[in-house]
Amino acid sequence: MPTGPSPKIVEHPRFEETLQRACRKHGLDEYLVDPVRKLVTGTADPGSFQCCNSGCTPCVKDYLRAAEMVLTSLGPAVEGRKRRRWYLLWLR
């Protein structure tokens, strides 16, 4: 299970690289990285990202999956993190 949001994660030396890689993998352009950054640091509520099932691209599920990828990649190295079931948010 991935770790929850943590403001300290931005201090990780590989944060930006991992964030960019996660966004590319999930089809998010460079200008769409900021919402993922906010999800990862906890400044955005993942509950407000809800899929409308219209088939749009990128879907909010892509943002959540990219955030999950960053948190699972870097989360164990960051102290003070909270555990959260992120996968439940993008399964809706």
N, C-alpha and C positions, 0 to 999 in steps of 0.2 A: 504494500500500500504506500502511495507517495506521501511525502510530508506536506504539511500545510504551509501557508504563506509565512515568510520571514523577511523583515526589513534588512536583516544582516546578510542575506544571501547576495546582495549587490557587492559586498566586500570580497566575495570569492574571486580569485584571480582569473577564473575561466567563465565568469558569469556572462559577459557580453558575447563571447564566442558561442557558448551553449545556447543562449537566448536566440542568437541569429540562426544557428543550425536548426533549432526546434521550429522556428517560424518558417524557414525554408522547407523543411520536411513536411509541414502541414499546409503549405501553399499560401502562406501569408507574405505579402510584399514588405519591403523595408519600412514603409510608412505605417504599417499596421502592427509594428512591434510594441508600441507604447501600451496598448491594452493588455498584452501578455505580461509586460513588465509590471503593470499595476496588479494583475492577478497574483503574480509570483511574490511580490513584496507585501501584499495584503492591503493595498490602498483601494482596491476595487473588490466588490462583493461578488463572488462567483455565482451566487444565487440570482443575480440580476442578468446573467447571461443565459437566456433561455432560447432554445431552438424552436422555430415556428413550423418546421417540417415543410418548408416551401421549396427546398432544394437549392437555395441560394449559395453562392460561392464568394467569399469564404463564409462558412457557417460559424456560428458562435461555438459550436463544438470544436472547431479547429483551434480557436483561441484557447479553450479549456485543455485540449489535448497538448498543445504546445506548452502551456503553463505546467501541465502535469509532467511533461518530459523534462523540463528544466528542473522542477522540484525533485524528481526521482534521480536525476543525474547529479545534482549538487547538494541535495538536501542532507544526506548523511554527514557531510563535512561542515554543516552549519549548526551551531549550538543554539538552543533556545527555540527550537522549532516546535510546532504543534502538529499533531497527527490529524488528518482530515481525509474523509472518503471522497476524493475529487471525482472518481469515476462515476459516482452516483449522479453527479450534476450533468454530465454529458451523455448519460444513457437515456435521459428523458425523451 
